[in-house]
């Protein structure tokens, strides 16, 4: 029988000696901090995404070359950005976890993967629906499209690998290795339209050069991207809460949380 | 406002299927993600409870 419930020694012992932001490195403290933050993140994400899509679909003019179909841009480009940056974040926390051996880093790595998978899928889906009317095909094996497909496979492989290994410590290390090796694909995606002669158009916005978009288009795109970012961060943190509870279910604080949630 | 009416907006210059198919899938994906997250949190809370209630069925499970 279990006699671990309400054991004060296992409940957030790192809280008392933690100062400032470091205290959130404790999964226990992170659980409660995220709980307070989540409603605000979710509400602002929905609001900003709605504003961005409103500008993009209602205010921004039609494109002089593509007409109305270009409006797919307002969801396609933000999902692409999220898919790429979430992977870099996953690899970063994988590296931190391997070097520092901190529990929360691996939990974050695990929490990032499904949101990245969804974003990569949405990027490919919206891209296919944009490709058909403008290129005449849903799909081509061109460098940009293929490297994003590889990104999706890396995410799916990561999730499958983590769930296939029962021992969570071994699953973390194997997943972290895959995440780190796969990160070389991200610069390949970004520079693919420069390195190879691709069907995919070049960057609409890049650092150090004036944007090629009309002001309303740019505003709609940036607001949509910011909104999707806020929602992605909210989803990752909400999932981190689940992972923390799943892994710390033996602790006294988790038992008290579950009692309170009844 | 760049539209003269609702039907013109829905038609998207003849590309309605592609534009709304894109936006629709993004909305479905985002809503679906939060539905799954809500289920997962509830399941996690249930497992914590059954663990502390001494339910044998939750003992063998390792992450």
Interface residues (C-beta under 8 A of the other chain):
Chain A: X1 X2 X4 X5 X53 X57 X58 X59 X60 X61 X62 X67 X68 X69 X71 X72 X75 X76 X79 X114 X115 X118 X121 X122 X125 X126 X129 X130 X132 X133 X166 X167 X168 X171 X231 X235 X238 X239 X241 X242 X245 X246 X247 X249 X250 X254 X255 X257 X258 X259 X261 X262
Chain B: X1 X2 X3 X9 X12 X13 X14 X15 X18 X19 X21 X22 X23 X25 X26 X29 X30 X33 X34 X37 X40 X41 X44 X45 X46 X47 X48 X49 X51 X52 X54 X58 X59 X62 X63
